[in-house]
Amino acid sequence: MKIDLILKNIGQLVPCSGSDTPLKGAEMSAVDLLKNGAIAVNEGKIVALGDSVALTEKYAAEQIIDCAGKAVIPGFVDSHTHTVFGGDRVHEFEMRIQGASYMEIMSAGGGIVSTMRHTRAATEDELFEAALKRLDQMLALGTTTVEIKTGYGLNTDTELKMLRVIERLDKAHACTLIPTFLGAHTLPPEYKEDPNGYVDLIVDEMIPAVAEWYAQSHFSKDGVPLFVDVFTEDHAFDVAQSERVLLAGQALGMIPTIHSDQFNAFGGTQMAIGLGAISADHLDVSGSDEIAALASSNTIAVPLPAANFNLGHDIAAYPNGRAMIDAGCALALATDLNPGSAPCYSMPLVMAISNRIMRLTPAETLIASTINSAHACGMAQRVGSIEVGKAADLLILKAADWRHLSYFLGGNPVETVIKDGEVI
Ligand SMILES: [Zn+2]
């Protein structure tokens, strides 16, 4: 049988299988390994994997890549990003390392509202071009699927503008994208004194408009889900307001997810679990109650340690990823790419931080960055592992031992990215 592509002589083929449900707790601690493996690809999908000699005898291929003993893993899935934004916040970064507090930065016009101003002012083309370059950097570092949130518009027009940009990016860029509506990211200045009025606007106007956009978008035609997200925190949205937003989205077919327990744990995580949220993200201050609730639910815990690293946090202020896995949670990792708290493109860097600070093993961080993060963006039936029928999103590493992903830090461990069967 003639097919498009074979990868042969793979020293360590690491499939990261587990498409039906996310891997939880101790299930994350071991990865299957196929030695001297090969992968057969046709029309962008994986058609077979197995022994290198047997597979190369069985299939004739248009293109053959000799991996020369190197390791091959699935493409990374980055399940939490804010990739579309106007401007940058390098000025704040400099203020912060010179000792300015969050409040001082806010009163100097910084924070999410500063990015909101730039995003409102930017044209659709400007947002598109800037985000396209960011996706190029992520892809070069091995990320082949990316969730992208709105949340820098904070009015109906700009939130819809961001969604149109995400749809254009998905058509133009090799990465597979998943959209999330995060109108409840923070309060826009015009609603500073009227938070419930802003929640009314989200529920009564934005969410119906977003649902209408989604119904016409190619995402809904392709069966890619739409998420509804909220930032549950002091100075953002309380639990009751957050629940209203998530329920309104859920009623129109969106899947709930949440930013919770970043600075204060006051019930957001438990509320989101109650709604069947796909994930709860950040979890920096989650305690044993929150962790136990996550462990006994289907909601995936998503620490975002690049944000802690970027903010210069003490080790004790990082999410307790080790306790989450030990308690039996399903855990996924993401960059949280955004212009303020996490200007980070690199899943390998997130893994390296997680290994060293949260004491996760290389196997746990690999599972958390591939199949579990595919579950966290509702795409586990298509991406996140090397299994027959899935997209051929494959990374040939520079090393023969896949654990070098976690061991070396600061470089790019990926030699070749293959997306939907195409060598990038
Ligand atoms: Zn975020």
Residues whose N, C-alpha, C, O or C-beta is under 5 A from the ligand:
A	BS01	ZN	D336
